[in-house]
Amino acid sequence: MTTTFSDDRALPGAAAGAPEVPGVSSLVEVINDEIRVFHELLDTLQQEQKAIVADDLPRIEELAALKADGVARAQRLEGERLRHVRALSEALEVDPERTDLQRLIEIIDGRHAEELTRMRQVLLDLNRKIRRTNDNNAFLIRPSRSEERRVGKERR
C-alpha cells in the first residue's frame, strides 16, 4: 500500500488569502515520490529475501540490480527534498544551514505541518523496515556463502 498526501499551494498555517510560498507543493510531491520509492525498495528486499531462501541465484542477481536502482532513485529524491527544505527555509527567512524537515515542520503550523509530520513519520518507518529487511537478507546470505565454501572444500 502506498501512502500519499494531498497538497495545496498556500503557506502552511497561513490565513486564507495570505501570499503563497513557492516550494510547499514541490516538497510534498518529492516526499510522496520518496515514499513510493521506499515502498518499491522494501518490496524488492522482501522478494530478495524469498529468492535467498529459495537459493534462486538468477533472481537474486535480478533483484540486486533493482535494489541498486531503487537506492539510486531514493538518494536522488533525498537530495531534491533537502534542496526544497533549504529553499523553503530561505523563503521563511530561517537559517537554511540549521533547518531540516523536522525544524521546518516546527516553523510552519496548521494542516500542512500535520501533513508533513505524517509524511516524515512514514519515511522514517519505511527506512527502518528497509534497513531491518536488508540486514536480515545480509544475515541469510552469510551462512549461504560459508556453506558454499564448505561444500567447495568437500568436493576437492
Protein Blocks (a to p, Z undefined) as FASTA:
>chain_A
ZZdddddfbdehiaehiacdehjlmmmmmmmmmmmmmmmmmmmmmmmmmmmmnopaklmm
mmmmmmmmmmmmmmmmmmmmmmmmmmmmmmnopafklccfklmmmmpgcjllmmmmmmmm
mmmmmmmmmmmmmmmmmmmmmmmmmmmmmmmmmmZZ
